[in-house]
C-alpha cells in the first residue's frame, strides 16, 4: 500500500471591508503580502505552509505590516480544491474551524512605568505644579503610566511680564532620544474640525459624528509626524476639546461586557468604530441597564452613551460653568466662599489688595473668560463698558512707575501729596486745589504787568 501523501496547507486572507478572499502567494520581510484569486489554476503560485515554525515566521512578518488585523480574517485550508473550500467559508462554523487567530501570534507587550528619576521636575515647577500635589491627588500615577491626568490641573504660564492662569491635562512623554518630557494638553475653545488632522480632512459626516458623540465613528488612516501611516480611531477630549487619535490595533474589543456576550457582528462593528446598542448589562450595584457602546480614542476603550444623553456639543455647553475651575487664592488674596462661588458662576467681582509681580498691591475687576478659559483682570467693570476693558497689569505697571520710580504721570504730576493705591487721576478735592493754585499764579502775573 502506498503511503499517504502529506497535504500542504495554504493561507486564505479575507478582507472584511472589501468582502474579498485571496490566497497568499508571497510575503516579504517587511510584511508586505501578495495574494492571488482563490482558483485552482493559480495553485502553483500559492504559498505552502508545511510546519508550525513556518506559520510562526509568516505571522510575525504579517503583523508587522498590518496594524489593523481586525479588518482581516486568516484561514488555513488544504491546497487542493481551493475554490470549493473558499466557498464553504461563507459558513461561520467553517470559518471558526479553519481560522488562524491573530492574538495567538501577536507579540506580548511588556509594560513598565516611567522611572521617577528620569523626570525633569523643573518643567512642572515652571507651571506652578508640585510633585507633592500630583502625588496627593493620585494623578502622578497616571502620568508615570503614560496616561494624561484624569482631571484638569491649574497651571500658570509666564508670557513676558504677564502671568496667564489656566488649566490643562498633563502627561509625560518619551522623546526619540529617550528623554522624559512634560506634555501640556491645554484647553481649547472648540475642536479644530475644519483643518486636516494628521493628514485626514474631516467630511461633513465626520464633523456631525464628532459633535454628536465626541467620536468619529469609523477607522481612518492617519499619518504620523515621521511619515508612518496607520489606522486609528479619533475622538475629542471632553475636558480640553483636543482631538485625540489611538491606533486601532491597540484597542481591545471584548467578547463580553458587564455580563453580556457580544456577537461576532457586534464585535466587528465596534472594531470598525461604529456604535453598538447593548441591552441588559449589569452595573456594579446589580441593576440592569442598556446603552450604546463605542470606541473612544481618548479613553482607549469603550464609551457608554445612553438614550437620553445630550450631544457632545450640548454637554460641552451645559457643563461650561461646571468647568470654571477657580483657584482659592488669586494674586495672594484668599477668596471667601461667596467670592469663589460668584466667580465660578461667571460673575464679575471687584477685588482689593491683590499683589502684582513687583510685590505692589492693586485692586481690579476680575471675571472668568469662557472664550480664553482663564481669569481676566480689568481696570473698569467689563459688564458696563466694553470699550474700557484694559488689563489691570498695564495699570499696575504705570502706578508702580509713578509711586516707586519717580516717573511722571501727566494727570497727577501737579499733586504734591502721596498717591493712593492704583490712583492715576486726581480726586475732586485735588482738582479744586490745582485750579485754585493756577488762579493765584495767573493773578500774580496780571499784578506784575500793572
C-alpha positions, 0 to 999 in steps of 0.5 A: 500500500502506498503511503499517504501523501502529506497535504500542504496547507495554504493561507486564505486572507479575507478582507472584511471591508472589501468582502474579498478572499485571496490566497497568499502567494508571497510575503516579504520581510517587511510584511508586505503580502501578495495574494492571488484569486482563490482558483485552482489554476493559480495553485502553483503560485500559492504559498505552502505552509508545511510546519508550525515554525513556518506559520510562526515566521509568516505571522510575525512578518504579517503583523508587522505590516498590518496594524489593523488585523481586525479588518482581516480574517486568516484561514488555513485550508488544504491546497487542493480544491481551493475554490470549493473550500473558499466557498464553504467559508461563507459558513461561520462554523467553517470559518471558526474551524479553519481560522488562524487567530491573530492574538495567538501570534501577536507579540506580548507587550511588556509594560513598565512605568516611567522611572521617577528619576528620569523626570525633569521636575523643573518643567512642572515647577515652571507651571506652578505644579508640585510633585507633592500635589500630583502625588496627593491627588493620585494623578502622578500615577497616571502620568508615570503610566503614560496616561494624561491626568484624569482631571484638569490641573491649574497651571500658570504660564509666564508670557513676558511680564504677564502671568496667564492662569489656566488649566490643562491635562498633563502627561509625560512623554518619551522623546526619540532620544529617550528623554522624559518630557512634560506634555501640556494638553491645554484647553481649547475653545472648540475642536479644530474640525475644519483643518486636516488632522494628521493628514485626514480632512474631516467630511461633513459626516465626520464633523456631525459624528464628532459633535454628536458623540465626541467620536468619529465613528469609523477607522481612518488612516492617519499619518504620523509626524515621521511619515508612518501611516496607520489606522486609528480611531479619533475622538475629542477630549471632553475636558480640553476639546483636543482631538485625540487619535489611538491606533486601532490595533491597540484597542481591545474589543471584548467578547463580553461586557458587564455580563453580556456576550457580544456577537461576532457582528457586534464585535466587528462593528465596534472594531470598525468604530461604529456604535453598538446598542447593548441591552441588559448589562449589569452595573456594579450595584446589580441593576440592569441597564442598556446603552450604546457602546463605542470606541473612544480614542481618548479613553482607549476603550469603550464609551457608554452613551445612553438614550437620553444623553445630550450631544457632545456639543450640548454637554460641552455647553451645559457643563461650561460653568461646571468647568470654571475651575477657580483657584482659592487664592488669586494674586495672594488674596484668599477668596471667601466662599461667596467670592469663589462661588460668584466667580465660578458662576461667571460673575464679575467681582471687584477685588482689593489688595491683590499683589502684582509681580513687583510685590505692589498691591492693586485692586481690579475687576476680575471675571472668568473668560469662557472664550480664553478659559482663564481669569481676566483682570480689568481696570473698569467693570467689563459688564458696563463698558466694553470699550474700557476693558484694559488689563489691570497689569498695564495699570499696575505697571504705570502706578508702580512707575509713578509711586516707586520710580519717580516717573511722571504721570501727566494727570497727577504730576501737579499733586504734591501729596502721596498717591493712593493705591492704583490712583492715576487721576486726581480726586475732586478735592485735588482738582479744586486745589490745582485750579485754585493754585493756577488762579493765584499764579495767573493773578500774580502775573496780571499784578506784575504787568500793572 
